Amino acid sequence: MDSTEVPVYGQQEQSAYKGHFESTCYYPLLLFNGAGDCLAVKLRPGNVHSAEGWAQLLLPEIDRQPAQGKEVAFRGDAAFARPEIYGSLEEREMRYATRLPDNRNLERKIAELLKRARRVVAKSLP
């Protein structure tokens, strides 16, 4: 699941200014499968939070996909690191991964682990 900026060049209905992009835009929410196919989309004004409308888009697909024999797991960026999303996924016993928002305290506490991880990755590169 992800959102994306779609700039507009006029006064299209429901478009809005989004300071993060410094543009007037739509900010649709998109849901993809593991192959990169778009399963659902929700058109939204540019001034909404990245995760707004997640339940209306995601929950019907969570019900539909297993009924078709497909395994479902959720992956989202830091905008989707929200307790209500975690709770909904955990109630359904779904696997999920989200990026956590930047957190200087956490980064400070795991600094040594990050150094070790970077060394391992560097050794694995050609």
C-alpha positions in Angstrom: 0.0 0.0 0.0 1.3 3.4 -0.9 0.2 6.9 -1.8 1.6 9.1 -4.6 1.4 12.7 -5.7 -0.5 13.5 -8.9 0.1 17.2 -9.6 -2.7 19.3 -11.2 -2.4 22.4 -13.2 -5.6 24.3 -12.7 -8.4 24.2 -10.2 -9.6 20.6 -10.5 -12.4 19.6 -8.1 -11.1 18.1 -4.8 -7.4 18.9 -5.6 -5.6 20.6 -2.8 -2.2 22.0 -1.9 0.2 19.6 -0.2 3.1 21.4 1.5 5.4 18.3 1.5 5.4 18.4 -2.3 4.8 22.2 -2.6 2.2 21.5 -5.2 -1.6 21.4 -5.7 -2.4 17.7 -6.3 -4.4 14.7 -5.8 -2.9 12.2 -3.4 -4.4 8.8 -4.3 -3.9 5.7 -2.1 -2.9 2.6 -4.1 -2.9 -1.1 -3.1 -0.6 -3.5 -5.0 -0.1 -7.2 -5.0 3.4 -8.9 -4.8 3.7 -8.9 -8.5 3.2 -5.1 -8.6 -0.3 -5.2 -10.0 -2.6 -2.4 -8.7 -5.6 -4.1 -7.0 -7.4 -1.0 -5.8 -7.1 2.8 -5.8 -8.8 5.6 -3.9 -8.6 9.1 -5.3 -8.1 11.7 -2.5 -7.4 15.4 -2.3 -3.8 16.4 -1.9 -4.1 17.6 1.7 -4.8 14.3 3.4 -2.5 12.1 5.5 -0.7 9.4 3.5 -2.7 6.6 5.3 -6.1 8.2 5.3 -8.7 5.8 3.9 -6.5 2.7 4.4 -9.3 0.6 5.9 -11.7 1.1 3.0 -9.1 0.0 0.5 -7.2 -2.7 2.4 -9.8 -4.6 4.5 -12.0 -5.7 1.5 -8.9 -7.1 -0.2 -7.8 -8.9 2.9 -11.1 -10.7 2.8 -11.2 -11.3 -0.9 -7.6 -12.6 -1.6 -7.6 -15.6 0.8 -11.0 -16.6 -0.6 -9.2 -16.9 -3.9 -6.6 -19.1 -2.3 -4.0 -16.3 -2.2 -1.6 -15.6 0.7 -1.9 -12.1 2.1 0.8 -10.0 3.8 0.9 -6.2 4.2 3.9 -3.9 3.6 3.8 -0.2 4.1 6.0 2.8 4.6 6.3 4.8 7.8 2.9 6.5 7.2 1.2 3.2 7.9 3.0 2.6 11.2 -0.2 3.2 13.2 -1.7 1.3 16.0 -5.1 1.0 14.4 -3.5 -0.6 11.3 -1.4 -3.0 13.4 -4.4 -4.0 15.5 -6.6 -4.6 12.5 -4.0 -6.8 10.8 -3.2 -8.7 14.0 -6.9 -9.4 14.6 -6.9 -11.1 11.2 -3.6 -12.9 12.0 -1.9 -11.3 9.0 1.8 -10.9 8.5 2.9 -7.4 8.0 6.0 -5.1 7.8 6.1 -1.4 8.1 8.9 1.1 8.2 9.0 2.9 11.4 9.2 6.7 11.4 12.5 8.3 12.1 13.3 8.0 15.8 16.6 9.5 17.0 16.4 7.8 20.4 16.0 4.4 18.8 18.8 5.1 16.3 21.1 6.0 19.1 20.3 2.8 21.0 20.9 0.6 18.0 23.9 2.4 16.6 26.2 -0.6 17.1 23.8 -3.0 15.5 23.5 -0.7 12.5 27.3 -0.6 12.1 27.5 -4.4 12.2 24.6 -4.7 9.7 26.3 -2.2 7.3 29.6 -4.2 7.5 27.7 -7.5 6.6 26.0 -5.8 3.7 29.2 -4.2 2.5 30.9 -7.7 2.5 28.1 -9.2 0.4 28.4 -6.6 -2.4 30.5 -7.4 -5.4 
